[in-house]
Amino acid sequence: MKRSMTREKIFEELRLRLHDTVPEAELWYKSEIIVQINELKEKRNALILGHNYMEPVLYQSVPDFVGDSLELSRQAAQTDKDIIVFCGVRFMAETAKILSPQKTVLVPSAKAGCSLADGITAQDVRWLRKKYPGAPVVAYVNTTAEVKAEADICCTSANASAIVQSLLSETIIFVPDEYMARNIAAETGKHVVLASLHPADEGETQLDVQLVGWHARCEVHEKFTVADLHAIRKQFPDVVIAAHPECSPEVIAEVDFSGSTTAMIRYVENTTAPRYLLLTECSMADNIVAANPGKEMLRLCSVRCPHMNEITLEDTLESLLRTRYVVDVPEPVRSRAYEAVRRMLTIEPAPPSDRSLSVEKPPSSSHSR
């Protein structure tokens, strides 16, 4: 959306895109906030990045770039702006700061955390290294800067499998997402063990340990169940279901497609089906419908990320007005984390046909593509 647009033009564009999602009264009110944000972006030489999970009005208006964490990490590394406002959770803003230490990086809400990032500490990673000496550590980008600093390389959901397969090691440590580790193991044919600070809890033989996971999950994606899918398919037998790889392996085995948020968006854009259901943060479905009005999307929207939901247009405006909340990553944590993130950015995600966590399953007779 152009920064020079008037409130009336912004309202009309949003109304055309979001008339089935957001009441016009809300769009009119928020259009004025968007005008103010756009003016401040020019004045302060700022760049706004918007994750795919942002609420629809924000997502469709003020970000200069939108996408998943890998795409936004690349944009953060390439911008020449003085200020980066990251409309996403804190670990994403930390990644931007890791890549651009000379820039001011802001996150609009101090409450925008992450259950996965909170699920592991730098001390935990050091413990894993001691238990599995010599094993390289892959840290999912949904981690704190301190955890990234302890890793050899980072990954996102888009390139996790490609990165694991690129490492020439008999044993690889993958943290913190338990489900993603298990999904990567299924994808790559590796034997996975979930490590525990209490060895009796591991419940797996320590022989032939190829992939070491950790006991942490996304509080959104872990809520989707196979029972949900069976109930939905019974009511809508022609639905096509796509899931994020942070869902459980049992759920992934039941869906038609699994991939990163960007991969799911492209999948919906490039396939034809009577209706779709996305097993991920529910705002993303609203954003896809706004961009693809001909697509019919089912909702399983009792699941909303409470942390992503903290990011609002009002907070984004206040962030630019007051230069809040500043994200800082101290040295030498930043420089060590930088190396892990830099290595991640050199490895491209494998295409869906390579079956690397972005796998389209053969359609059943009841599914139209």
N, C-alpha and C positions, 0 to 999 in steps of 0.2 A: 504494500500500500504506500503510495507516494507521500513523502513528508509534507509536500506543499498543498495537499488536499484540504478543502474546507470541511467544517463539521458536517455540513449537509451532504457533501459528496461521500464522506466516510460513512455516514449513516446509511446512505443509499446502497453503497457497496456491501456493507455488512448485512443489510436487510435482504439483499438478493441472495447472499450466501447462507445466511443463518436463520431465515424466516421460519423454518421448521424446528429450530432448536432454541432460539433465544427470543423472548418477548421484545417487541419494538421499543417499548418504554425503556428497557434496559439498554438497548442498542443506542438510543438517543442520548441517554445519560453518559454512557461510556465513550461515545464519539467525541465529546468535549475533552475527556481525559486523554484520548488518543492524540488530539490536536496539540495539547500541552506537551505530551511526551515527545512528539515529533519535533516540536520547536526546540525542546531541550537537547535532543540528540544533535541537532545542528549546532546549537550554541556551545555544547560541551565536547564536540567531536567524539561522540559516543557510538558504540556498536551494541545492538541488542540481539542476543541469541535466544531462540525459543525452542525448547524441547517439544517433541511430538505429544507429550502428555499435558501440555498447557491447556487451560480452559479455552473454549472456542473463540471468544471475542479477542482475547489477548493473542492467541496463536495466529488469528487471521488479520492482525492489524500491525502491531509495532515492531515485531522482530525483523531484522535485516536478513537473517538466515534462520531457517527452521530445519529440524532433522533429529536424528538419533545422536547418541553421545559421541560416536566416532566422527560423524560429519561435523558436528559442532566443535569437537577438539581440533579438527583441521582448520576450521575457520578462525578459531581463537589463535592458532599458531601463525596465521597469515595476515591478520588485520594490522593496519597502520593507525588505527584509532587510539586515542589517549585513554578512553574508558571502555571497559567491556561490562555490560550488564547481562548477567546470565540468568535467564528465566528458566530455572531448573533447580535441582537440589544442590546442596553445598558441595558435594564431592565433584560435581561438574564444574562449578566455579573454581574450585581448587585446581582442577586440571588446567583450566585457562590460565590461572596464575602461574602454575608450574611452567607453562610454555611461554608466557609473556611476563616475566618478573618485573619489567620496567613499566608495565601498564597498571592502572587502577582497575581492579576487578571487583564488581559488586554483585551481591545476591540480594534480591528484593525482600526476602524474609529471613529472619534469624532462626525461624522454626523449620526451615526446609531441610530436614535431615534425611536419613535413609536407613531402613532396618538392616539392609545388607552391610552398609558401611559400618553400622554399629555392631555388627556380628563378629568382627575380628579386630584384633589389635596388632600393633607392631611386635609386641612381646609374643603373641601367639605365632607369628610368622617365624620369629627367631627360634621358638621351641620346635616348630616343624623342621626347620633347617637342621637343628641338632639331632632330631630323631631320624631324618632322612638325609644324611650328609652327602653333599655333592649334587642333590636333585635341584634342578632349576625351579624357580618359583614364578608362576604366572598369576598375576593379580588382576582380577576382573576390575574394570574401571570404576565399578561401584564400591570404592574403598577410599579411606582417608589418604591424605598425602603421606602420612607416616607409614602406612602399610605399603603404599606404592614404593616408598624409599627402600623398603626391605626386599622388594621383588626384583627379578631379573628382567621381566617384561610385563607390560600390561596387555589387556585385551578388552574388547567389547563383545556384545552378543553377536555382532556382525562378523568378527574375525577370530572368535575364540578357538574354533576347531582348526582353522588354518594355522594359528600360532602354535597350538599344542603339537600339531603334526610337523611343524618346522623345527622343533627342538630335538636334537639328536641325543636323547638320554633315555636310559632304561626306565627311570622313574621320574615323574613330573609332579610337582605340587601345584594344585590349582585351588585358589581361594577367592572369595569365601562361599560362593553359591553352591550349595549341596546339589540342587537339582541340575544346574548347568553342568557341573562336573559329571554327574551320572549320565546326562544326555550326550556330553562329549565322549564319554567312555563308550556308550552304545554306538555312536557315530564312527569312532575310530577303531573299535574293536579292542580297546584297552580294558584291563582289569582295574576297577576302581575300589579304593578303600577310603572310608570316611574316618579321618583321624580324630582322636579325642584326647583331651588332657587326662582322661581316665581310661587307660588301656582296656579295661574290662568292658567298656561301652562300645568298643569298635566292632566286635562281633564278626570279624573277618580274619581269615588267615593272613599272615604277613608275608607269605610266600608269593613271589611273582607280583610284587606291588608295582604297577605301571602308572597309575594316576591316583594321587592322594587328594581327596576332597576335604571339605570342612563343613561343620554343622551350622550353616546359616542359610536363611531363605528370605525371599522377597515377601513381605507381608501381604502384597496384593496377589501375586501369581500363585502363591501356595494355596489360595482359597478355592481355585477352580478344581473341580473333581470330575472323575469319570462318570459318576452318577448324574452330575449336571449335564454332561454331554449326551448321555443316553436319553434323559428327559427331553432335552431340546430336539434331538433328532427324531424322537417319537412324535413330537408336535409339529416339527418342520423337517420332514424327511429329505427335502431338497436343499437344505442349508449347507453351505461350505464353511468350514471352521478353520481359522488360522490361529496359532498360538505362539506366544513368546517362549524362547527356550529356558526362561526362568520358571516355567511351569514344570510339574512333576513328569518324570519319564512315562508314567502310566497315562497321563493326559496327552502327552506328545504322541504316544503310540496310537491314539484314537482320532487325531485331527487330520485334516487334509494338507496342511502346510504349517511349517514351523520356521520362524526366522526373526531377525531383528525387527524393530519397529519400522525402519525404512523398507526392509524386505517385505513386510506385510502390506505396507502401503502400495508398493509396486505390484505386489501380487493381486491385490484388489483392482488396481487400475488396469492390469493387463489380462485379466481373466473375465469370463462371462459366467455368471451364475444367477439363479433366481433370487438368492439372498445370501448374506454373509454374516458371520459372527466372529468377532475378534476376542481372544482370551488374553487381554492385557488391560492396562489402565483405560477406563471407559471413555475418557475425554477424547482419546485418539479416534474412536469411531465417529464422534461428532465432527472432528476435523476432516476425516476422509469423506464423509457425506457432503460436507460443505464444498469440498473440491471436486466431488464426483456425484452430482445430484441425481444421476440416473441409477446409482447403486442403492439397493435396499439393504439396510443394515439392521440386524436384530440387536437387542440390548441385553446384556447381562450385567447391568450397571449398579448392582448393589456394592460393587468393589471399586472404590475410588482411593487413590493414593493420598493419604492425609497430608503428606509432605509436599507433593506437587500442588495440592489444593491450596497450600499456603501462599502460592505466588499469584498475585492479583494485579490488575492494571493500576489500581490505586497504590499498591506497594511499589510497583515499578516506577510510577511517577515520583513517589517520595524518595526512592533510591537515587534517582537522578537529581532531584532538588537538593537533597541533604547529604549526598555522597555516602549512602548507607546501603547495605552493611558491607564494609570493606573486608575482603578476603585476603589474608596474608599467609604465606607459607615460608617459614624462616629457613635460612641456610643453616646447615648443609642438607636438611631434609629436602628442600626444593631441588637442588642439583642432583641428588641421588634419584629422586622420583622422576626428574626430567629424563634421565637415561632410560628408565623403564617405559615411559610414555613415548619417547622418541623412537625406540625400537618398535613399539606397537604401530606407529604411524608409517613405518616402512613396509609393513606386510599388508597386502590387500586382502579383503575377504574373498574366499573362493566363491564362484558363481553357484547358483542353486543346483545346477546339474551335477556338481561335484559332491552333493549330498553332505555338505558341511553345516549342519544345523539350519539349513534353509532348504528343506527337502519337500518337494511336492510329491505327494503320494499318488499312485494311480487312482483315477476317479472310480468310485463304485457306480453301479448301474443307476442309482438314485440321484447322482450328483451331475449337474450340467456345468460345463466349463464355458 
